Amino acid sequence: MSLKKFKLYHLGLLILFVASFTLRFINLSYSEFQDDEQKTYLGPEKNESNIEFLLRQRKGPMQFLISYIPFSMFKEEVNELAVRLPFTLFNFLSVFVLYGFIYKVTKSHLASLLTSLLYSINGFIVGFSRIAQYQNLNLLFSFLSLYFFADLKYKRKDFMISAVIGAVFTSLSILSHWDAVFYAIPVIYFLGFFIFRRDISKKEKVACIFAIFLVGAILVLPYFGAYIFNLISQQSGNVDYLFKRIGIEGSLFSRHRYIFELYNPVITLWLYLFGLAACVLFIKKTGVFFFWFVFNLLLIKFFMITPKTHIYNYVFPGIIASSLGIYYFYDYVSTKLKILRISVIVIMVIFVSLLYVQSYQIFVDHKKEYPFDAKKILWHQNHVFIDNEIITFGFPHNRNWKKVDEIISPSCRYITNESKGISQIYIRAKYGFSEDCYYLVVIKKPFYTKNSGVVYAQARGPKLVYQYVRDGEVLTRVYRLR
């Protein structure tokens, strides 16, 4: 590597580090726990063992095992930063693992930088990085598994080490959430390429494949077997939930676009579509990633009734395919149409910069809480978000629940138009009505958007005991009714 390329390489890594760090860690503790994030905060119920608690969840145990550390340290104190920090770190590390994986596949630092940058500043990835949720574990563990399984195609020796490590990280991803299945295409591709290599003995191939399945069985089957048995025998609610989410009728593309543009408004979709078109032009070099994107897209489109943010499972392979399409387009221009080379670089720098600013405005800046407040993102004025489905992860939202807990007497009860699950993280008092003493907490623009228009007739007169005001707007009112 020449001195000039060496300097550019380190400059690129510095840009990637700064962009990824600022979007993830600045104001990380501002928002209160959100929607499914509150489930990370849950623990075993009374007279319930830890194993019984884990087996009745809708996902693997990794999320709860990791969040147990900050919970045990802070015990009764609600500390959003401490709980989110491990998950944010996992997401942050996934950016650089992806960089390494793409470099292993392309041998290009530019392709790696472009792919990891577009991944790092994507709205879904940033949003997930700012909450305590399993997606961050899936992303890191699955990218690590791909990094090591790629060795089965590109290495010349020591296949067993890579095979075993790849199997370990695949197992950890499965134990984080069943979304690990959406990484099957590249895993099968690398294993298939390994099986058909002619420079490796049949004995070594069999040994590696056997080791992969053995490691997977040892790590996954004890939990997965117990989970399936418990699911079928006792947890019919989880089965009902599954069949509410999947079905052959699928979901409308318009719904997918709506969810995508909630997290990535303005210009993101058009850049990705250009990249995917370029990806098709260079399909010999990008084929596995394009097929991975299409397979996941069709699987979610036609078999998931309410996709919600699960569409990120085709968005991230789409980011990879699109980024590589743009890179190979640039490479072609640099070779055949050198006069356009600088123009392509300038255009990409502008696009990446705008996407970074867009994500910063959406997730980090909270003077106006997008999408709960109308807010101008880049040059587009976004309206207040109202939807029957809760699909808002990582967006800034704070209604000062810790102070509300200080106001409400623990011996009383309360009701609220916010999610019961969210409020009970912060409020020691029990939820519900009481003949003796209870409070009403009215939230303006609640996180649980189904209750945005709820009006309580009781909220009248001089019973107001607390209100939270931000920038002249009253966002939280607490009334004592008895």
C-alpha positions in Angstrom: 0.0 0.0 0.0 1.4 3.4 -1.1 1.7 6.2 1.5 -1.1 8.1 -0.3 -3.4 5.1 -0.1 -2.4 4.4 3.5 -3.4 8.0 4.5 -6.7 7.7 2.6 -7.4 4.4 4.2 -6.9 5.8 7.7 -8.9 8.9 6.8 -11.8 6.7 5.7 -11.7 4.7 8.9 -11.7 7.9 10.9 -14.7 9.2 9.0 -16.5 5.9 9.6 -15.6 5.9 13.3 -16.8 9.5 13.9 -20.0 9.1 11.9 -20.9 5.8 13.6 -20.0 7.1 17.1 -21.9 10.4 16.9 -25.1 8.8 15.6 -25.1 6.1 18.3 -23.7 7.6 21.6 -24.7 11.3 21.6 -27.9 11.8 23.7 -28.3 8.0 24.1 -29.9 8.4 27.5 -32.4 11.1 26.5 -35.3 8.8 25.6 -37.2 6.8 28.0 -37.7 3.1 27.4 -39.7 2.4 24.3 -42.3 -0.2 23.2 -40.6 -3.6 23.0 -37.5 -2.2 24.7 -39.4 -2.3 27.9 -39.5 -6.1 27.6 -35.7 -6.1 28.0 -36.3 -4.6 31.4 -38.6 -7.4 32.5 -37.6 -10.3 34.8 -39.1 -13.4 36.2 -42.5 -13.1 37.8 -43.2 -14.1 41.4 -42.5 -17.8 41.9 -41.1 -18.1 38.4 -37.6 -19.4 37.7 -35.2 -17.8 35.3 -35.5 -20.7 32.9 -39.3 -20.5 32.9 -39.0 -16.8 32.2 -36.7 -17.3 29.2 -38.8 -20.1 27.7 -42.0 -18.0 27.6 -40.4 -15.2 25.6 -40.8 -14.7 21.9 -37.1 -14.5 21.2 -33.9 -16.2 22.3 -32.2 -15.7 25.7 -29.2 -13.5 24.7 -31.0 -10.2 25.0 -32.0 -10.9 28.6 -28.6 -12.4 29.6 -26.8 -9.2 28.4 -29.3 -6.8 29.9 -29.0 -8.7 33.2 -25.6 -7.1 33.9 -26.7 -3.5 34.1 -30.0 -4.5 35.8 -28.1 -6.2 38.5 -25.8 -3.3 39.0 -28.5 -0.6 39.3 -31.2 -2.8 40.8 -34.3 -0.6 41.4 -32.9 2.5 39.6 -34.0 2.9 36.0 -30.9 3.8 34.0 -31.6 3.9 30.3 -27.9 4.6 29.4 -26.5 1.7 31.3 -29.1 -0.8 29.8 -28.6 0.5 26.3 -24.9 0.8 26.3 -24.0 -2.9 25.6 -26.5 -3.1 22.7 -25.2 0.2 21.3 -21.6 -1.1 21.5 -22.6 -4.3 19.7 -24.2 -2.2 16.9 -21.1 0.0 16.7 -18.8 -3.0 16.4 -21.0 -4.5 13.7 -20.1 -1.5 11.4 -16.4 -2.5 11.5 -17.1 -6.2 11.2 -19.1 -5.5 8.1 -16.1 -3.4 6.8 -13.8 -6.4 7.3 -16.3 -8.8 5.7 -16.7 -6.7 2.6 -12.9 -6.2 2.3 -12.5 -10.0 2.5 -15.0 -10.4 -0.4 -13.9 -7.5 -2.6 -10.3 -6.7 -1.5 -11.2 -3.1 -1.8 -11.1 -0.6 1.1 -13.2 1.8 -0.9 -16.0 -0.7 -1.4 -15.7 -1.6 2.3 -15.9 2.0 3.4 -18.9 2.9 1.2 -20.8 -0.2 2.3 -20.1 0.2 6.0 -20.9 4.0 5.9 -24.2 3.5 4.1 -25.0 0.7 6.6 -23.9 2.8 9.6 -26.0 5.9 8.8 -29.1 4.0 7.7 -32.1 5.0 9.7 -33.1 1.4 10.8 -29.5 0.6 11.9 -29.2 3.9 13.8 -32.6 3.5 15.4 -31.8 0.0 16.6 -28.5 1.1 17.9 -30.2 3.5 20.3 -32.3 1.0 22.1 -31.8 -2.2 24.1 -33.0 -4.8 21.7 -32.0 -8.1 20.0 -31.5 -6.6 16.5 -28.0 -5.3 17.6 -27.0 -8.8 18.6 -28.3 -10.4 15.4 -26.4 -7.9 13.3 -23.1 -8.3 15.1 -23.1 -12.1 15.6 -24.4 -12.7 12.0 -21.8 -10.5 10.4 -19.1 -12.2 12.4 -20.4 -15.6 11.3 -20.3 -14.4 7.6 -16.8 -13.0 8.2 -15.5 -16.4 9.3 -17.6 -18.5 6.9 -16.2 -16.4 4.0 -12.8 -18.0 4.9 -14.2 -21.3 3.6 -14.1 -19.7 0.1 -11.0 -17.5 0.3 -8.6 -19.1 2.6 -6.1 -21.8 1.6 -5.7 -23.5 5.0 -6.9 -23.6 8.6 -10.5 -24.2 7.5 -11.5 -25.9 10.8 -10.8 -22.8 12.9 -13.0 -20.6 10.7 -15.7 -23.2 10.4 -16.0 -23.6 14.2 -15.9 -19.9 15.0 -18.5 -19.2 12.2 -20.7 -21.9 13.8 -20.4 -20.3 17.2 -21.4 -16.9 16.0 -24.3 -18.3 14.0 -25.5 -20.1 17.1 -25.3 -16.9 19.2 -27.3 -15.1 16.5 -30.0 -17.8 16.6 -30.1 -17.6 20.4 -30.6 -13.8 20.1 -33.6 -14.0 17.8 -35.1 -16.2 15.0 -34.3 -13.4 12.6 -31.0 -15.2 12.2 -32.7 -17.3 9.5 -32.5 -14.3 7.2 -28.7 -14.8 6.9 -29.1 -18.3 5.4 -28.4 -17.3 1.8 -24.8 -16.1 2.2 -24.1 -18.9 4.7 -25.3 -21.5 2.3 -23.3 -19.8 -0.5 -20.0 -20.0 1.4 -20.6 -23.5 2.6 -21.6 -24.6 -0.9 -18.5 -23.0 -2.4 -16.4 -24.8 0.2 -18.0 -28.2 -0.6 -17.3 -27.9 -4.3 -13.7 -26.6 -4.0 -11.3 -29.0 -5.7 -8.2 -28.0 -3.8 -9.5 -29.5 -0.5 -9.7 -33.1 0.4 -13.0 -34.8 0.9 -12.0 -35.8 4.4 -11.3 -32.2 5.4 -14.6 -31.0 4.0 -16.6 -33.7 5.9 -14.7 -32.8 9.1 -15.5 -29.1 8.8 -19.1 -29.6 7.9 -19.5 -32.1 10.8 -17.9 -29.6 13.2 -20.2 -26.8 12.1 -23.4 -28.9 12.8 -21.9 -30.4 16.0 -21.1 -26.9 17.4 -24.6 -25.7 16.4 -26.3 -28.7 18.0 -24.3 -28.3 21.3 -25.1 -24.5 21.6 -28.6 -24.3 20.2 -30.5 -27.5 20.6 -30.6 -27.6 24.5 -32.4 -24.3 24.6 -34.3 -24.6 21.3 -35.6 -28.1 22.1 -36.9 -26.9 25.5 -38.4 -23.8 23.9 -40.3 -25.7 21.3 -41.6 -28.2 23.9 -42.7 -25.4 26.1 -44.2 -23.4 23.2 -46.4 -26.4 22.1 -47.4 -27.6 25.5 -48.0 -24.4 27.4 -47.4 -21.1 25.6 -50.3 -21.0 23.1 -50.2 -17.2 23.3 -46.8 -17.2 21.5 -48.2 -19.6 18.8 -51.2 -17.2 18.3 -48.7 -14.3 18.0 -46.7 -16.2 15.4 -49.8 -16.8 13.2 -50.8 -13.2 13.5 -47.5 -12.2 12.0 -47.1 -14.7 9.2 -49.5 -15.9 6.4 -49.6 -16.4 2.7 -51.5 -13.2 2.1 -48.4 -11.2 2.9 -48.4 -7.4 3.0 -48.6 -4.5 0.6 -45.5 -2.9 -0.9 -46.9 0.5 0.0 -46.8 -0.5 3.6 -43.1 -1.5 3.3 -42.3 1.8 1.7 -44.1 3.7 4.4 -42.1 2.0 7.1 -38.9 2.4 5.2 -39.4 6.1 4.6 -40.4 6.7 8.3 -36.8 5.8 9.2 -35.2 7.0 5.9 -37.1 9.9 4.4 -36.3 12.2 1.5 -33.4 10.7 -0.7 -32.4 7.3 0.8 -34.7 5.1 -1.3 -33.6 6.7 -4.6 -29.9 6.2 -3.8 -30.6 2.5 -2.9 -32.6 2.0 -6.1 -29.8 3.4 -8.2 -27.3 1.2 -6.4 -29.5 -1.9 -6.9 -29.8 -1.1 -10.7 -26.0 -0.8 -10.9 -25.8 -4.1 -8.9 -27.7 -5.9 -11.6 -25.4 -4.5 -14.3 -22.4 -6.0 -12.4 -24.3 -9.2 -11.4 -21.3 -11.5 -11.9 -19.6 -9.7 -9.1 -22.6 -8.9 -6.9 -24.9 -11.9 -7.6 -25.0 -13.5 -4.1 -25.8 -10.2 -2.4 -28.5 -9.3 -4.9 -30.0 -12.7 -4.6 -29.8 -12.5 -0.8 -31.7 -9.1 -0.9 -34.4 -10.4 -3.3 -34.9 -13.7 -1.4 -35.4 -11.9 2.0 -37.6 -9.2 0.3 -39.9 -11.8 -1.2 -40.0 -13.9 2.0 -41.1 -11.0 4.1 -43.3 -9.5 1.4 -45.4 -12.6 0.8 -45.3 -14.4 4.2 -45.3 -11.7 6.8 -48.7 -10.1 7.4 -47.4 -7.3 9.6 -43.8 -6.8 8.7 -43.2 -3.7 10.9 -39.5 -3.1 11.4 -38.7 -6.7 10.4 -38.2 -5.3 6.9 -34.7 -4.4 8.1 -33.9 -8.0 7.3 -34.0 -7.2 3.6 -32.8 -3.6 4.0 -29.3 -4.5 5.2 -28.6 -7.0 2.4 -30.1 -4.3 0.1 -27.6 -1.8 1.5 -24.7 -4.2 0.8 -25.9 -5.0 -2.8 -26.6 -1.3 -3.5 -23.3 -0.2 -2.1 -21.4 -2.8 -4.1 -23.3 -1.8 -7.2 -22.3 1.9 -6.7 -18.7 0.8 -6.1 -18.5 -1.3 -9.3 -20.1 1.5 -11.2 -17.5 3.9 -9.9 -14.8 1.3 -10.8 -16.1 1.0 -14.3 -16.3 4.8 -14.7 -12.7 5.1 -13.4 -11.5 2.7 -16.1 -13.7 3.6 -19.1 -14.9 7.1 -18.5 -12.2 8.8 -16.4 -13.6 12.2 -17.1 -16.6 11.3 -14.9 -14.5 9.9 -12.0 -14.4 13.1 -9.9 -18.1 13.8 -10.6 -19.1 10.3 -9.2 -16.9 10.9 -6.1 -18.4 14.3 -5.4 -21.9 13.1 -5.9 -21.4 10.2 -3.5 -19.8 12.5 -0.9 -22.8 14.8 -1.1 -25.3 11.9 -0.8 -23.5 10.3 2.2 -23.2 13.6 3.9 -26.9 14.4 3.5 -27.8 10.9 4.8 -25.6 11.4 7.8 -27.2 14.8 8.5 -30.7 13.3 8.0 -30.1 10.5 10.6 -28.6 13.0 13.0 -31.6 15.3 12.7 -34.0 12.3 13.2 -32.4 10.3 16.0 -29.8 12.5 17.8 -31.3 16.0 17.8 -34.4 16.2 20.1 -35.3 19.9 20.1 -38.2 18.6 18.0 -38.9 14.9 18.6 -39.3 13.3 15.1 -41.7 11.8 14.2 -44.0 12.8 17.1 -43.4 16.4 16.3 -43.6 18.0 12.9 -40.0 18.6 11.9 -38.0 19.7 8.9 -35.6 16.9 7.8 -33.1 18.3 5.2 -35.4 20.3 2.9 -38.6 18.2 3.6 -41.2 19.1 6.2 -42.4 16.0 7.9 -45.8 15.9 9.5 -46.7 14.4 12.9 -46.6 10.6 12.8 -49.9 8.9 13.6 -50.3 5.1 13.0 -52.2 2.2 14.3 -49.1 0.1 14.5 -46.2 0.9 16.8 -43.1 0.8 14.6 -41.1 3.6 16.2 -37.8 2.4 17.5 -34.9 4.7 18.6 -36.7 8.0 17.9 -36.3 10.6 20.7 -39.2 10.6 23.1 -39.2 11.9 26.7 -42.1 12.7 29.0 -40.3 12.9 32.3 -41.7 9.7 33.8 -39.1 9.6 36.6 -40.5 12.8 38.0 -44.0 11.6 37.6 -43.1 8.6 39.8 -42.0 11.1 42.5 -45.4 12.7 42.4 -47.5 9.6 42.5 -47.8 8.0 46.0 -46.7 4.3 45.8 -49.7 3.4 47.9 -52.1 4.8 45.3 -53.0 3.7 41.7 -52.9 5.4 38.4 -54.1 5.2 34.8 -52.6 6.8 31.7 -53.0 7.1 27.9 -49.4 5.9 27.5 -48.5 2.3 27.1 -49.1 0.5 30.4 -45.9 -1.5 29.9 -43.8 1.7 29.5 -45.3 3.5 32.4 -44.9 0.6 34.8 -41.1 0.6 34.2 -41.0 4.0 35.9 -44.1 4.1 38.3 -43.9 2.1 41.5 -47.7 2.5 42.1 -49.9 -0.2 40.6 -51.8 0.5 37.4 -55.6 0.7 37.6 -58.5 2.4 39.4 -58.9 2.7 43.1 -61.8 3.9 45.3 -59.3 5.4 47.8 -56.6 7.1 45.8 -55.6 7.2 42.2 -53.9 9.5 39.6 -54.4 10.3 36.0 -51.3 10.8 33.8 -52.1 12.4 30.5 -49.4 12.4 27.9 -49.4 14.6 24.8 -48.1 12.8 21.8 -47.5 9.5 23.6 -45.1 6.9 22.3 -48.0 4.5 22.1 -49.6 6.4 19.2 -52.9 4.5 19.3 -53.8 6.6 22.4 -52.8 10.0 20.9 -56.4 11.3 20.8 -57.6 9.9 24.1 -59.6 12.5 26.1 -60.2 12.0 29.8 -63.3 13.7 31.1 -61.9 13.5 34.7 -59.1 15.9 33.7 -60.9 19.0 34.7 -60.7 21.5 37.6 -58.0 22.2 40.1 -56.7 18.7 40.5 -53.6 19.2 38.5 -50.6 18.3 40.7 -47.7 18.3 38.1 -47.0 19.1 34.6 -43.9 18.7 32.4 -43.2 21.6 30.0 -40.6 21.6 27.2 -40.1 24.7 25.1 -43.4 26.2 26.2 -45.4 23.0 25.4 -47.1 21.0 28.1 -46.3 17.3 27.4 -47.2 15.6 30.7 -50.0 16.4 33.1 -50.7 14.5 36.4 -54.0 14.8 38.1 -55.0 13.4 41.5 -58.6 12.2 41.2 -59.0 10.8 44.7 
